[in-house]
Amino acid sequence: MEAIRPAPDDATTLASRYDAVRSLTEALVAPLSDADATVQSMDDASPAKWHLAHTTWFFETFVLRDHVVGYRAYDDQFAFLFNSYYEAEGKRHARARRGMVTRPSLAEVLAYRAAVDAALLDALPTLPSAAVELVALGCHHEEQHQELLVTDILHLFSENPVEPAIWPAAPKVPVAMPAPIAWIESAEHVVEVGHAGRGFAFDCEGPRHRTLVPAHAIADRTVTNGEWAAFIADGGYADPRWWLSDGWAWVQRESVAAPLYWEQQGGRWTRFGLDGRRPIDPAAPVTHVSFFEADAYAAWAGARLPTEAEWEAAAAAHDAHGGNQMDAAGPVEPRPAAGGPAFFGDVWEWTGSAYRPYPGFVAAEGAVGEYNGKFMSGQFVLRGGSCATPRGHARASYRNFFYPHQRWQFTGVRLAKDL
């Protein structure tokens, strides 16, 4: 491919964005010790040190190695240690064993990041257009890992018996409970969903296409902690009527009786967060619930989960960069609604839609084609971003996805119902 020199303003803008993304990642891990950054608390989570190195490996491999003549890998072992799931890139260290990588140290991983940053920024003005697009993809990829990094640190610290706060904060001031849910009604109609036009999007967000949405109503806000506590008090976790078969089996097998990180102390519910253990805020959106829990709550409430098409049609008129999203390193948690319908921030919202390809979807060529398409099986779509999503990362067409039992991310519930 012939090298195409991007316009100076484009190169400068991308360089600034790259620097900002990389700096935020390092700010998020600044409070961690080498031990904090090495330990792996469960198979679904990765050590902070691995996130730091993997995002760097992405830039080194797909940009520097493939598009910069004469570039030599920083360390030949890092490709094996820090590849995630790219089969085209060869063998890799097992995901469940990432916590065994005690070396390289955190300091050595940070040195790796600095070396790759210097090489990429030096090469950026003369990179071919295909490589420039990969730099942009890599920035969005790292933002995804920033959210994973935050939630993985939260899970790690929750496993520590002293439950340390990574970012101590002042006690919360109680606020009034939000108004009862109001329903946004919609007649049956055909909508267009999926990404179209200018701006970045992941491949799974397209092609844009038309789909029929039946007459329905969608809630103007997400379910709160207080409302979820009522579900628990009514025996919601002990009544199989509300649960899918797989969900009920999961509840029984795992002895699930409340959202992840909830615990009763002195007769009241508390939650563990990045600012330590505190009483739940009844007015804040409930979070750290699985698809199974979300579906059961919806059944108990006489409602259902929205489809992703219903959600996107309702959210399209709202500011994707608004709401409670992550702006800097520090404690992040869902906050009580500020008033008015809100569709972005606070918690990822489970939908009732399976994560499957849109009509006409074609995975990209090469290793980056493994980014999303091969995961379109057995998972459900979430929408809207969370308090741990870097601001500017989400959009109405964004499709997040997790397995139905997973709940260590900031996942919550918005209700819908048929009309």
TORKOL-4160 file (C-alpha; in steps of 0.2 Angstrom, whole numbers, padded with zeros to 4 digits, m for minus):
419
<pt num="1" X="0000" Y="0000" Z="0000"/>
<pt num="2" X="0006" Y="0017" Z="m0005"/>
<pt num="3" X="0010" Y="0028" Z="0010"/>
<pt num="4" X="m0003" Y="0042" Z="0012"/>
<pt num="5" X="0002" Y="0057" Z="0023"/>
<pt num="6" X="m0013" Y="0062" Z="0033"/>
<pt num="7" X="m0017" Y="0081" Z="0034"/>
<pt num="8" X="m0006" Y="0089" Z="0048"/>
<pt num="9" X="m0022" Y="0094" Z="0058"/>
<pt num="10" X="m0028" Y="0076" Z="0057"/>
<pt num="11" X="m0011" Y="0069" Z="0062"/>
<pt num="12" X="m0010" Y="0082" Z="0076"/>
<pt num="13" X="m0028" Y="0078" Z="0082"/>
<pt num="14" X="m0025" Y="0059" Z="0082"/>
<pt num="15" X="m0009" Y="0061" Z="0091"/>
<pt num="16" X="m0017" Y="0072" Z="0105"/>
<pt num="17" X="m0031" Y="0059" Z="0106"/>
<pt num="18" X="m0019" Y="0045" Z="0107"/>
<pt num="19" X="m0009" Y="0054" Z="0121"/>
<pt num="20" X="m0025" Y="0057" Z="0131"/>
<pt num="21" X="m0031" Y="0039" Z="0130"/>
<pt num="22" X="m0014" Y="0032" Z="0135"/>
<pt num="23" X="m0012" Y="0045" Z="0149"/>
<pt num="24" X="m0029" Y="0041" Z="0157"/>
<pt num="25" X="m0025" Y="0022" Z="0157"/>
<pt num="26" X="m0009" Y="0026" Z="0167"/>
<pt num="27" X="m0019" Y="0037" Z="0179"/>
<pt num="28" X="m0031" Y="0024" Z="0183"/>
<pt num="29" X="m0017" Y="0012" Z="0189"/>
<pt num="30" X="m0007" Y="0025" Z="0198"/>
<pt num="31" X="m0013" Y="0020" Z="0215"/>
<pt num="32" X="m0009" Y="0002" Z="0212"/>
<pt num="33" X="0006" Y="m0008" Z="0219"/>
<pt num="34" X="0015" Y="m0020" Z="0209"/>
<pt num="35" X="0005" Y="m0034" Z="0218"/>
<pt num="36" X="m0011" Y="m0025" Z="0215"/>
<pt num="37" X="m0007" Y="m0024" Z="0196"/>
<pt num="38" X="m0002" Y="m0043" Z="0195"/>
<pt num="39" X="m0016" Y="m0053" Z="0204"/>
<pt num="40" X="m0030" Y="m0060" Z="0195"/>
<pt num="41" X="m0046" Y="m0062" Z="0205"/>
<pt num="42" X="m0056" Y="m0073" Z="0193"/>
<pt num="43" X="m0056" Y="m0080" Z="0175"/>
<pt num="44" X="m0067" Y="m0066" Z="0168"/>
<pt num="45" X="m0055" Y="m0052" Z="0175"/>
<pt num="46" X="m0037" Y="m0048" Z="0170"/>
<pt num="47" X="m0023" Y="m0041" Z="0180"/>
<pt num="48" X="m0021" Y="m0022" Z="0178"/>
<pt num="49" X="m0003" Y="m0025" Z="0172"/>
<pt num="50" X="m0010" Y="m0036" Z="0158"/>
<pt num="51" X="m0022" Y="m0023" Z="0152"/>
<pt num="52" X="m0008" Y="m0010" Z="0152"/>
<pt num="53" X="0003" Y="m0022" Z="0141"/>
<pt num="54" X="m0011" Y="m0029" Z="0130"/>
<pt num="55" X="m0017" Y="m0012" Z="0124"/>
<pt num="56" X="0001" Y="m0008" Z="0120"/>
<pt num="57" X="0004" Y="m0025" Z="0111"/>
<pt num="58" X="m0011" Y="m0020" Z="0100"/>
<pt num="59" X="m0003" Y="m0004" Z="0094"/>
<pt num="60" X="0015" Y="m0012" Z="0093"/>
<pt num="61" X="0008" Y="m0027" Z="0083"/>
<pt num="62" X="m0005" Y="m0020" Z="0071"/>
<pt num="63" X="0003" Y="m0003" Z="0068"/>
<pt num="64" X="0022" Y="m0003" Z="0071"/>
<pt num="65" X="0026" Y="m0021" Z="0066"/>
<pt num="66" X="0014" Y="m0021" Z="0051"/>
<pt num="67" X="0017" Y="m0003" Z="0045"/>
<pt num="68" X="0034" Y="0004" Z="0050"/>
<pt num="69" X="0048" Y="m0003" Z="0040"/>
<pt num="70" X="0063" Y="m0009" Z="0051"/>
<pt num="71" X="0053" Y="m0009" Z="0068"/>
<pt num="72" X="0059" Y="m0022" Z="0080"/>
<pt num="73" X="0048" Y="m0029" Z="0094"/>
<pt num="74" X="0052" Y="m0022" Z="0111"/>
<pt num="75" X="0052" Y="m0040" Z="0118"/>
<pt num="76" X="0049" Y="m0056" Z="0108"/>
<pt num="77" X="0040" Y="m0064" Z="0123"/>
<pt num="78" X="0027" Y="m0051" Z="0124"/>
<pt num="79" X="0017" Y="m0057" Z="0109"/>
<pt num="80" X="0014" Y="m0073" Z="0118"/>
<pt num="81" X="0011" Y="m0065" Z="0135"/>
<pt num="82" X="m0001" Y="m0051" Z="0130"/>
<pt num="83" X="m0011" Y="m0057" Z="0115"/>
<pt num="84" X="m0029" Y="m0059" Z="0120"/>
<pt num="85" X="m0039" Y="m0070" Z="0108"/>
<pt num="86" X="m0031" Y="m0067" Z="0090"/>
<pt num="87" X="m0029" Y="m0084" Z="0083"/>
<pt num="88" X="m0020" Y="m0077" Z="0068"/>
<pt num="89" X="m0007" Y="m0070" Z="0079"/>
<pt num="90" X="m0002" Y="m0088" Z="0086"/>
<pt num="91" X="m0001" Y="m0096" Z="0103"/>
<pt num="92" X="m0004" Y="m0086" Z="0118"/>
<pt num="93" X="m0004" Y="m0087" Z="0137"/>
<pt num="94" X="m0020" Y="m0095" Z="0144"/>
<pt num="95" X="m0033" Y="m0081" Z="0150"/>
<pt num="96" X="m0036" Y="m0090" Z="0167"/>
<pt num="97" X="m0017" Y="m0089" Z="0170"/>
<pt num="98" X="m0013" Y="m0071" Z="0167"/>
<pt num="99" X="m0011" Y="m0068" Z="0186"/>
<pt num="100" X="0004" Y="m0080" Z="0185"/>
<pt num="101" X="0014" Y="m0067" Z="0175"/>
<pt num="102" X="0023" Y="m0060" Z="0190"/>
<pt num="103" X="0037" Y="m0054" Z="0177"/>
<pt num="104" X="0038" Y="m0042" Z="0168"/>
<pt num="105" X="0035" Y="m0030" Z="0183"/>
<pt num="106" X="0023" Y="m0016" Z="0183"/>
<pt num="107" X="0038" Y="m0004" Z="0181"/>
<pt num="108" X="0044" Y="m0014" Z="0166"/>
<pt num="109" X="0027" Y="m0014" Z="0158"/>
<pt num="110" X="0026" Y="0005" Z="0160"/>
<pt num="111" X="0043" Y="0006" Z="0151"/>
<pt num="112" X="0036" Y="m0005" Z="0137"/>
<pt num="113" X="0021" Y="0007" Z="0135"/>
<pt num="114" X="0033" Y="0022" Z="0135"/>
<pt num="115" X="0044" Y="0015" Z="0121"/>
<pt num="116" X="0029" Y="0010" Z="0110"/>
<pt num="117" X="0021" Y="0027" Z="0113"/>
<pt num="118" X="0037" Y="0036" Z="0107"/>
<pt num="119" X="0039" Y="0025" Z="0092"/>
<pt num="120" X="0021" Y="0027" Z="0087"/>
<pt num="121" X="0020" Y="0046" Z="0089"/>
<pt num="122" X="0036" Y="0047" Z="0079"/>
<pt num="123" X="0029" Y="0037" Z="0065"/>
<pt num="124" X="0011" Y="0044" Z="0065"/>
<pt num="125" X="0014" Y="0058" Z="0052"/>
<pt num="126" X="0020" Y="0046" Z="0039"/>
<pt num="127" X="0009" Y="0031" Z="0042"/>
<pt num="128" X="m0002" Y="0024" Z="0028"/>
<pt num="129" X="m0020" Y="0028" Z="0029"/>
<pt num="130" X="m0024" Y="0010" Z="0034"/>
<pt num="131" X="m0012" Y="0011" Z="0049"/>
<pt num="132" X="m0020" Y="0028" Z="0054"/>
<pt num="133" X="m0037" Y="0019" Z="0055"/>
<pt num="134" X="m0029" Y="0006" Z="0066"/>
<pt num="135" X="m0022" Y="0019" Z="0078"/>
<pt num="136" X="m0040" Y="0026" Z="0079"/>
<pt num="137" X="m0046" Y="0008" Z="0082"/>
<pt num="138" X="m0033" Y="0005" Z="0095"/>
<pt num="139" X="m0038" Y="0021" Z="0105"/>
<pt num="140" X="m0056" Y="0015" Z="0105"/>
<pt num="141" X="m0050" Y="m0003" Z="0110"/>
<pt num="142" X="m0040" Y="0005" Z="0124"/>
<pt num="143" X="m0055" Y="0014" Z="0130"/>
<pt num="144" X="m0064" Y="m0002" Z="0131"/>
<pt num="145" X="m0050" Y="m0009" Z="0142"/>
<pt num="146" X="m0051" Y="0006" Z="0153"/>
<pt num="147" X="m0068" Y="0001" Z="0158"/>
<pt num="148" X="m0063" Y="m0017" Z="0160"/>
<pt num="149" X="m0048" Y="m0011" Z="0170"/>
<pt num="150" X="m0059" Y="m0001" Z="0182"/>
<pt num="151" X="m0071" Y="m0016" Z="0185"/>
<pt num="152" X="m0057" Y="m0029" Z="0186"/>
<pt num="153" X="m0049" Y="m0018" Z="0200"/>
<pt num="154" X="m0066" Y="m0017" Z="0209"/>
<pt num="155" X="m0068" Y="m0036" Z="0209"/>
<pt num="156" X="m0050" Y="m0038" Z="0214"/>
<pt num="157" X="m0052" Y="m0027" Z="0229"/>
<pt num="158" X="m0069" Y="m0034" Z="0234"/>
<pt num="159" X="m0059" Y="m0051" Z="0236"/>
<pt num="160" X="m0047" Y="m0043" Z="0249"/>
<pt num="161" X="m0055" Y="m0047" Z="0266"/>
<pt num="162" X="m0051" Y="m0029" Z="0272"/>
<pt num="163" X="m0060" Y="m0022" Z="0257"/>
<pt num="164" X="m0049" Y="m0007" Z="0253"/>
<pt num="165" X="m0054" Y="0008" Z="0244"/>
<pt num="166" X="m0044" Y="0012" Z="0229"/>
<pt num="167" X="m0051" Y="0030" Z="0228"/>
<pt num="168" X="m0057" Y="0036" Z="0246"/>
<pt num="169" X="m0071" Y="0048" Z="0245"/>
<pt num="170" X="m0082" Y="0059" Z="0256"/>
<pt num="171" X="m0098" Y="0051" Z="0263"/>
<pt num="172" X="m0113" Y="0052" Z="0251"/>
<pt num="173" X="m0127" Y="0065" Z="0254"/>
<pt num="174" X="m0144" Y="0056" Z="0253"/>
<pt num="175" X="m0155" Y="0063" Z="0239"/>
<pt num="176" X="m0174" Y="0061" Z="0237"/>
<pt num="177" X="m0180" Y="0046" Z="0228"/>
<pt num="178" X="m0184" Y="0048" Z="0209"/>
<pt num="179" X="m0202" Y="0050" Z="0203"/>
<pt num="180" X="m0210" Y="0033" Z="0199"/>
<pt num="181" X="m0205" Y="0026" Z="0182"/>
<pt num="182" X="m0214" Y="0035" Z="0167"/>
<pt num="183" X="m0217" Y="0026" Z="0151"/>
<pt num="184" X="m0212" Y="0032" Z="0134"/>
<pt num="185" X="m0225" Y="0025" Z="0122"/>
<pt num="186" X="m0222" Y="0021" Z="0104"/>
<pt num="187" X="m0233" Y="0014" Z="0091"/>
<pt num="188" X="m0228" Y="0000" Z="0079"/>
<pt num="189" X="m0217" Y="0007" Z="0066"/>
<pt num="190" X="m0201" Y="0003" Z="0055"/>
<pt num="191" X="m0185" Y="0010" Z="0062"/>
<pt num="192" X="m0167" Y="0011" Z="0056"/>
<pt num="193" X="m0154" Y="0005" Z="0068"/>
<pt num="194" X="m0135" Y="0003" Z="0067"/>
<pt num="195" X="m0121" Y="0015" Z="0063"/>
<pt num="196" X="m0121" Y="0025" Z="0047"/>
<pt num="197" X="m0113" Y="0041" Z="0042"/>
<pt num="198" X="m0097" Y="0049" Z="0048"/>
<pt num="199" X="m0087" Y="0044" Z="0064"/>
<pt num="200" X="m0080" Y="0029" Z="0071"/>
<pt num="201" X="m0090" Y="0013" Z="0075"/>
<pt num="202" X="m0085" Y="m0005" Z="0078"/>
<pt num="203" X="m0089" Y="m0017" Z="0065"/>
<pt num="204" X="m0103" Y="m0026" Z="0074"/>
<pt num="205" X="m0113" Y="m0009" Z="0074"/>
<pt num="206" X="m0117" Y="m0011" Z="0056"/>
<pt num="207" X="m0124" Y="m0012" Z="0043"/>
<pt num="208" X="m0138" Y="0000" Z="0046"/>
<pt num="209" X="m0154" Y="m0008" Z="0042"/>
<pt num="210" X="m0173" Y="m0007" Z="0044"/>
<pt num="211" X="m0182" Y="m0017" Z="0057"/>
<pt num="212" X="m0200" Y="m0017" Z="0063"/>
<pt num="213" X="m0203" Y="m0012" Z="0081"/>
<pt num="214" X="m0220" Y="m0017" Z="0088"/>
<pt num="215" X="m0231" Y="m0005" Z="0099"/>
<pt num="216" X="m0222" Y="m0004" Z="0116"/>
<pt num="217" X="m0217" Y="0007" Z="0130"/>
<pt num="218" X="m0200" Y="0010" Z="0137"/>
<pt num="219" X="m0196" Y="0016" Z="0155"/>
<pt num="220" X="m0189" Y="0034" Z="0156"/>
<pt num="221" X="m0175" Y="0028" Z="0168"/>
<pt num="222" X="m0167" Y="0013" Z="0175"/>
<pt num="223" X="m0172" Y="0003" Z="0190"/>
<pt num="224" X="m0165" Y="0009" Z="0207"/>
<pt num="225" X="m0157" Y="0001" Z="0222"/>
<pt num="226" X="m0173" Y="0005" Z="0232"/>
<pt num="227" X="m0184" Y="m0004" Z="0219"/>
<pt num="228" X="m0172" Y="m0019" Z="0219"/>
<pt num="229" X="m0172" Y="m0020" Z="0238"/>
<pt num="230" X="m0191" Y="m0022" Z="0237"/>
<pt num="231" X="m0189" Y="m0036" Z="0224"/>
<pt num="232" X="m0177" Y="m0045" Z="0237"/>
<pt num="233" X="m0189" Y="m0042" Z="0251"/>
<pt num="234" X="m0203" Y="m0049" Z="0241"/>
<pt num="235" X="m0193" Y="m0066" Z="0239"/>
<pt num="236" X="m0188" Y="m0062" Z="0222"/>
<pt num="237" X="m0172" Y="m0073" Z="0223"/>
<pt num="238" X="m0182" Y="m0087" Z="0231"/>
<pt num="239" X="m0196" Y="m0089" Z="0219"/>
<pt num="240" X="m0194" Y="m0099" Z="0203"/>
<pt num="241" X="m0209" Y="m0091" Z="0195"/>
<pt num="242" X="m0199" Y="m0076" Z="0189"/>
<pt num="243" X="m0183" Y="m0085" Z="0183"/>
<pt num="244" X="m0178" Y="m0093" Z="0166"/>
<pt num="245" X="m0173" Y="m0111" Z="0169"/>
<pt num="246" X="m0154" Y="m0107" Z="0166"/>
<pt num="247" X="m0156" Y="m0092" Z="0178"/>
<pt num="248" X="m0164" Y="m0102" Z="0192"/>
<pt num="249" X="m0151" Y="m0115" Z="0190"/>
<pt num="250" X="m0138" Y="m0102" Z="0192"/>
<pt num="251" X="m0146" Y="m0094" Z="0207"/>
<pt num="252" X="m0147" Y="m0111" Z="0215"/>
<pt num="253" X="m0129" Y="m0116" Z="0211"/>
<pt num="254" X="m0121" Y="m0100" Z="0216"/>
<pt num="255" X="m0132" Y="m0096" Z="0230"/>
<pt num="256" X="m0136" Y="m0079" Z="0223"/>
<pt num="257" X="m0147" Y="m0068" Z="0234"/>
<pt num="258" X="m0143" Y="m0050" Z="0229"/>
<pt num="259" X="m0133" Y="m0040" Z="0217"/>
<pt num="260" X="m0114" Y="m0043" Z="0216"/>
<pt num="261" X="m0105" Y="m0033" Z="0230"/>
<pt num="262" X="m0121" Y="m0031" Z="0241"/>
<pt num="263" X="m0121" Y="m0037" Z="0259"/>
<pt num="264" X="m0132" Y="m0035" Z="0274"/>
<pt num="265" X="m0124" Y="m0026" Z="0289"/>
<pt num="266" X="m0134" Y="m0021" Z="0304"/>
<pt num="267" X="m0150" Y="m0025" Z="0295"/>
<pt num="268" X="m0147" Y="m0014" Z="0280"/>
<pt num="269" X="m0140" Y="m0017" Z="0263"/>
<pt num="270" X="m0122" Y="m0010" Z="0259"/>
<pt num="271" X="m0112" Y="m0011" Z="0243"/>
<pt num="272" X="m0093" Y="m0012" Z="0240"/>
<pt num="273" X="m0087" Y="0001" Z="0227"/>
<pt num="274" X="m0071" Y="0009" Z="0222"/>
<pt num="275" X="m0073" Y="0020" Z="0237"/>
<pt num="276" X="m0075" Y="0006" Z="0249"/>
<pt num="277" X="m0090" Y="m0002" Z="0258"/>
<pt num="278" X="m0105" Y="0010" Z="0260"/>
<pt num="279" X="m0124" Y="0009" Z="0263"/>
<pt num="280" X="m0133" Y="0007" Z="0246"/>
<pt num="281" X="m0141" Y="0023" Z="0239"/>
<pt num="282" X="m0159" Y="0019" Z="0237"/>
<pt num="283" X="m0161" Y="0032" Z="0223"/>
<pt num="284" X="m0146" Y="0027" Z="0213"/>
<pt num="285" X="m0147" Y="0014" Z="0198"/>
<pt num="286" X="m0145" Y="m0004" Z="0203"/>
<pt num="287" X="m0129" Y="m0011" Z="0196"/>
<pt num="288" X="m0119" Y="m0027" Z="0195"/>
<pt num="289" X="m0134" Y="m0038" Z="0190"/>
<pt num="290" X="m0134" Y="m0052" Z="0177"/>
<pt num="291" X="m0145" Y="m0054" Z="0163"/>
<pt num="292" X="m0154" Y="m0068" Z="0173"/>
<pt num="293" X="m0157" Y="m0056" Z="0187"/>
<pt num="294" X="m0163" Y="m0042" Z="0175"/>
<pt num="295" X="m0175" Y="m0054" Z="0166"/>
<pt num="296" X="m0182" Y="m0060" Z="0183"/>
<pt num="297" X="m0184" Y="m0043" Z="0190"/>
<pt num="298" X="m0193" Y="m0038" Z="0174"/>
<pt num="299" X="m0205" Y="m0053" Z="0176"/>
<pt num="300" X="m0208" Y="m0049" Z="0194"/>
<pt num="301" X="m0212" Y="m0030" Z="0189"/>
<pt num="302" X="m0225" Y="m0036" Z="0176"/>
<pt num="303" X="m0213" Y="m0030" Z="0162"/>
<pt num="304" X="m0199" Y="m0036" Z="0151"/>
<pt num="305" X="m0182" Y="m0030" Z="0145"/>
<pt num="306" X="m0182" Y="m0019" Z="0129"/>
<pt num="307" X="m0175" Y="m0026" Z="0113"/>
<pt num="308" X="m0160" Y="m0017" Z="0107"/>
<pt num="309" X="m0170" Y="m0009" Z="0092"/>
<pt num="310" X="m0183" Y="m0002" Z="0104"/>
<pt num="311" X="m0168" Y="0005" Z="0115"/>
<pt num="312" X="m0159" Y="0013" Z="0101"/>
<pt num="313" X="m0174" Y="0021" Z="0093"/>
<pt num="314" X="m0178" Y="0029" Z="0110"/>
<pt num="315" X="m0160" Y="0034" Z="0114"/>
<pt num="316" X="m0156" Y="0041" Z="0097"/>
<pt num="317" X="m0163" Y="0058" Z="0101"/>
<pt num="318" X="m0152" Y="0059" Z="0117"/>
<pt num="319" X="m0134" Y="0065" Z="0120"/>
<pt num="320" X="m0123" Y="0050" Z="0120"/>
<pt num="321" X="m0109" Y="0061" Z="0128"/>
<pt num="322" X="m0120" Y="0066" Z="0142"/>
<pt num="323" X="m0125" Y="0058" Z="0159"/>
<pt num="324" X="m0113" Y="0050" Z="0172"/>
<pt num="325" X="m0098" Y="0043" Z="0162"/>
<pt num="326" X="m0080" Y="0042" Z="0166"/>
<pt num="327" X="m0070" Y="0059" Z="0164"/>
<pt num="328" X="m0054" Y="0055" Z="0174"/>
<pt num="329" X="m0047" Y="0043" Z="0187"/>
<pt num="330" X="m0056" Y="0043" Z="0203"/>
<pt num="331" X="m0071" Y="0034" Z="0211"/>
<pt num="332" X="m0085" Y="0030" Z="0198"/>
<pt num="333" X="m0102" Y="0024" Z="0203"/>
<pt num="334" X="m0120" Y="0026" Z="0197"/>
<pt num="335" X="m0128" Y="0041" Z="0203"/>
<pt num="336" X="m0147" Y="0046" Z="0206"/>
<pt num="337" X="m0156" Y="0052" Z="0191"/>
<pt num="338" X="m0154" Y="0071" Z="0188"/>
<pt num="339" X="m0171" Y="0073" Z="0181"/>
<pt num="340" X="m0178" Y="0069" Z="0164"/>
<pt num="341" X="m0176" Y="0054" Z="0153"/>
<pt num="342" X="m0158" Y="0048" Z="0152"/>
<pt num="343" X="m0151" Y="0034" Z="0141"/>
<pt num="344" X="m0132" Y="0036" Z="0143"/>
<pt num="345" X="m0121" Y="0033" Z="0158"/>
<pt num="346" X="m0122" Y="0026" Z="0175"/>
<pt num="347" X="m0126" Y="0008" Z="0170"/>
<pt num="348" X="m0125" Y="m0003" Z="0155"/>
<pt num="349" X="m0143" Y="m0008" Z="0151"/>
<pt num="350" X="m0147" Y="m0026" Z="0148"/>
<pt num="351" X="m0158" Y="m0029" Z="0133"/>
<pt num="352" X="m0168" Y="m0045" Z="0128"/>
<pt num="353" X="m0158" Y="m0046" Z="0112"/>
<pt num="354" X="m0146" Y="m0060" Z="0108"/>
<pt num="355" X="m0129" Y="m0053" Z="0102"/>
<pt num="356" X="m0130" Y="m0059" Z="0083"/>
<pt num="357" X="m0124" Y="m0051" Z="0067"/>
<pt num="358" X="m0135" Y="m0038" Z="0058"/>
<pt num="359" X="m0141" Y="m0042" Z="0041"/>
<pt num="360" X="m0126" Y="m0040" Z="0029"/>
<pt num="361" X="m0113" Y="m0041" Z="0042"/>
<pt num="362" X="m0095" Y="m0045" Z="0036"/>
<pt num="363" X="m0080" Y="m0047" Z="0047"/>
<pt num="364" X="m0065" Y="m0037" Z="0042"/>
<pt num="365" X="m0050" Y="m0045" Z="0034"/>
<pt num="366" X="m0035" Y="m0051" Z="0044"/>
<pt num="367" X="m0033" Y="m0053" Z="0063"/>
<pt num="368" X="m0043" Y="m0037" Z="0067"/>
<pt num="369" X="m0058" Y="m0046" Z="0059"/>
<pt num="370" X="m0058" Y="m0057" Z="0075"/>
<pt num="371" X="m0062" Y="m0042" Z="0085"/>
<pt num="372" X="m0081" Y="m0044" Z="0087"/>
<pt num="373" X="m0089" Y="m0056" Z="0075"/>
<pt num="374" X="m0083" Y="m0073" Z="0082"/>
<pt num="375" X="m0091" Y="m0069" Z="0099"/>
<pt num="376" X="m0109" Y="m0068" Z="0092"/>
<pt num="377" X="m0115" Y="m0083" Z="0101"/>
<pt num="378" X="m0123" Y="m0086" Z="0118"/>
<pt num="379" X="m0122" Y="m0068" Z="0123"/>
<pt num="380" X="m0134" Y="m0053" Z="0126"/>
<pt num="381" X="m0133" Y="m0035" Z="0120"/>
<pt num="382" X="m0131" Y="m0021" Z="0133"/>
<pt num="383" X="m0133" Y="m0003" Z="0128"/>
<pt num="384" X="m0130" Y="0015" Z="0134"/>
<pt num="385" X="m0113" Y="0015" Z="0143"/>
<pt num="386" X="m0109" Y="0016" Z="0161"/>
<pt num="387" X="m0101" Y="0027" Z="0175"/>
<pt num="388" X="m0085" Y="0018" Z="0170"/>
<pt num="389" X="m0086" Y="0021" Z="0151"/>
<pt num="390" X="m0074" Y="0035" Z="0145"/>
<pt num="391" X="m0085" Y="0050" Z="0140"/>
<pt num="392" X="m0086" Y="0051" Z="0121"/>
<pt num="393" X="m0084" Y="0032" Z="0119"/>
<pt num="394" X="m0102" Y="0027" Z="0118"/>
<pt num="395" X="m0116" Y="0031" Z="0105"/>
<pt num="396" X="m0134" Y="0026" Z="0101"/>
<pt num="397" X="m0128" Y="0012" Z="0090"/>
<pt num="398" X="m0115" Y="0005" Z="0102"/>
<pt num="399" X="m0117" Y="m0014" Z="0106"/>
<pt num="400" X="m0109" Y="m0021" Z="0121"/>
<pt num="401" X="m0111" Y="m0039" Z="0125"/>
<pt num="402" X="m0109" Y="m0051" Z="0139"/>
<pt num="403" X="m0114" Y="m0069" Z="0144"/>
<pt num="404" X="m0130" Y="m0070" Z="0154"/>
<pt num="405" X="m0122" Y="m0074" Z="0171"/>
<pt num="406" X="m0109" Y="m0061" Z="0171"/>
<pt num="407" X="m0111" Y="m0046" Z="0182"/>
<pt num="408" X="m0095" Y="m0039" Z="0187"/>
<pt num="409" X="m0097" Y="m0024" Z="0175"/>
<pt num="410" X="m0108" Y="m0009" Z="0179"/>
<pt num="411" X="m0124" Y="m0018" Z="0172"/>
<pt num="412" X="m0142" Y="m0012" Z="0176"/>
<pt num="413" X="m0160" Y="m0013" Z="0170"/>
<pt num="414" X="m0172" Y="m0003" Z="0160"/>
<pt num="415" X="m0189" Y="m0010" Z="0159"/>
<pt num="416" X="m0201" Y="m0011" Z="0143"/>
<pt num="417" X="m0218" Y="m0018" Z="0140"/>
<pt num="418" X="m0230" Y="m0022" Z="0126"/>
<pt num="419" X="m0244" Y="m0011" Z="0121"/>
